[in-house]
Amino acid sequence: MLQQETPQQDDATLNLASLLGFRGDDLVVEGVWHPDAERLEPLNLTLSEPLTWRIRIQRISGDEDVYLFDAKVAATARLACRRCLTEVDVPVSTSLVYTLHYEPSSNPAPGAVLLREAEHQEDILVFQRPEVDFGDLLLEMLAVELPLTVLCREDCKGLSLEGINLNEHPEAAQAQESQDEDTNESPFAVLRDLDV
């Protein structure tokens, strides 16, 4: 088994050349990565801590160019509270297993891994040159696992009509509650006089 030391690198690019000529070997690589804003922005993703990842690539017996790709990724994402819009750090982690195929090409994709549907309705990963950038795949895996909404705390009071954070200004929360009690009328009461 080939094992590389834990890299501290700018991306998740791996050189898989060591797997292409030998049989029975596998590659295990772990890393800590600080993705730049250019890669995070299309996914609407903000991280408060670096992303940690572990990738294991193992040859599937008998097939020279077919491998098992097993990845784990974890990070702390920064999301806005759905009530008060305060930023909240949310730990997120996930794992993924795919079949990985090597299909050399005279015009390869620039270091990227491609996801496509195989003949048997399962998705496979394809790489076309030995140096492969798994960064976008890891970020997409992470983005899929993000919760749709978060709360900064269970009893979050949200924002007032003026946009004041009611958690930070309890006096505004009390004024808002007393104003709400004064107007017990339904917000749809205006529609009573509507002629249809």
Long-range contacts (C-beta under 8 A, 24 or more apart in sequence): 1-25, 1-26, 1-28, 2-26, 2-27, 2-28, 3-27, 3-28, 4-28, 4-29, 6-30, 6-31, 6-32, 7-31, 8-32, 9-33, 10-34, 11-35, 11-133, 11-135, 12-53, 12-55, 12-133, 12-134, 12-135, 12-138, 13-111, 13-131, 13-132, 13-133, 13-134, 13-135, 14-55, 14-57, 14-131, 14-132, 14-134, 15-130, 15-131, 15-132, 16-57, 16-102, 16-127, 16-130, 16-131, 16-132, 17-130, 17-131, 19-57, 19-59, 19-67, 20-65, 20-102, 20-130, 23-59, 23-64, 24-59, 25-59, 26-56, 26-57, 26-58, 26-59, 27-55, 27-56, 27-57, 27-58, 28-54, 28-55, 28-56, 29-54, 29-55, 30-54, 30-55, 33-135, 33-138, 35-135, 35-139, 39-135, 39-136, 39-139, 40-139, 43-139, 43-140, 43-143, 44-143, 45-77, 45-139, 45-142, 45-143, 45-146, 46-77, 46-78, 46-79, 47-75, 47-76, 47-77, 47-78, 48-76, 48-77, 48-78, 48-89, 49-75, 49-76, 49-89, 50-75, 51-75, 51-138, 51-139, 51-142, 53-134, 53-138, 55-134, 57-100, 60-99, 65-101, 65-102, 65-103, 66-99, 66-100, 66-101, 66-102, 67-99, 67-100, 67-101, 67-102, 68-97, 68-98, 68-99, 68-100, 69-96, 69-97, 69-98, 69-99, 69-100, 69-125, 70-95, 70-96, 70-97, 71-95, 71-96, 71-97, 71-134, 71-137, 71-138, 71-141, 72-96, 73-138, 73-141, 73-142, 75-142, 77-142, 77-146, 79-146, 79-147, 79-149, 79-150, 80-150, 81-150, 81-151, 81-152, 81-156, 82-149, 82-150, 82-151, 83-151, 83-152, 83-156, 83-157, 83-158, 83-159, 84-152, 84-156, 84-157, 84-158, 84-159, 84-165, 84-166, 84-167, 85-159, 85-165, 86-152, 86-165, 86-167, 88-150, 88-151, 88-152, 90-146, 90-147, 90-150, 92-142, 92-145, 92-146, 93-145, 94-141, 94-142, 94-144, 94-145, 96-141, 98-123, 98-124, 98-125, 99-124, 99-125, 100-124, 100-125, 100-126, 100-127, 101-125, 101-126, 101-127, 102-126, 102-127, 102-128, 103-127, 103-128, 104-128, 104-129, 105-129, 112-136, 113-137
